[in-house]
């Protein structure tokens, strides 16, 4: 149980375009979802936290207008990188926690974004 | 703000041997959770073990165990009978045990790259 999927696993886009990454909890209701960014050989950096039906809370330094997060249902959250630039190239990971055990996060397999 | 420190960037261990990864943290809170996550080359984050701060007993999961020293704010991970599949980045993480602003967020250490040598 407690499976989180991400789609796509790898995406290449041209500079200036937007790309959407989906995060789904497959077998539980995710009351809270988190989006992380991970640079090579580094730790995970929290970008934002979202609760179903509410606006996401962004960490300091994360551009809200560039990284749009929508948590429209208890099983789906999306991250849209708008007007992507090469410096947005990174590995993006989502995680989700349920209302029954909010302290444990289940992670998706990640999405590698390359902006050319 | 809480911080998590992993002082060993890289470690290696012979297959079947035991290795201990270190983690220290800093917080003024009394109630919290600590985790060890494993990130193999596939980059899928996998929960290895979890410890509630209010529990004095150290958590154990098969070959994985922790040494939780609350007063010293230390949370080390011991891997016994190391296997090739244990090769991965290991991250120590912390979260507060309360609901409210900033709750449930994980603070990660920088990680320890563990290599198991055949």
Contacts between the chains, C-beta under 8 A, distances in Angstrom:
chain1	res1	chain2	res2	distance
A	32	B	104	5.8
A	34	B	105	7.2
A	34	B	106	7.6
A	38	B	43	7.8
A	42	B	110	7.3
A	42	B	111	7.9
A	43	B	91	6.3
A	43	B	108	4.7
A	43	B	109	6.7
A	43	B	110	4.9
A	43	B	111	5.4
A	44	B	45	7.7
A	44	B	91	7.3
A	44	B	106	7.9
A	44	B	108	5.2
A	46	B	105	6.1
A	46	B	106	7.3
A	49	B	104	7.6
A	49	B	105	6.2
A	91	B	43	6.6
A	93	B	43	7.8
A	93	B	45	6.7
A	95	B	45	7.4
A	97	B	104	5.9
A	102	B	99	7.3
A	102	B	103	7.4
A	102	B	104	4.9
A	103	B	33	4.9
A	103	B	95	5.8
A	103	B	97	6.7
A	103	B	104	6.2
A	104	B	35	7.9
A	104	B	47	6.9
A	104	B	50	6.7
A	105	B	104	7.7
A	105	B	106	6.2
A	106	B	47	7.9
A	107	B	37	7.9
A	107	B	44	6.8
A	107	B	45	3.7
A	107	B	46	7.7
A	109	B	42	7.3
A	109	B	43	7.2
A	109	B	44	4.9
A	110	B	43	5.1
A	110	B	44	7.1
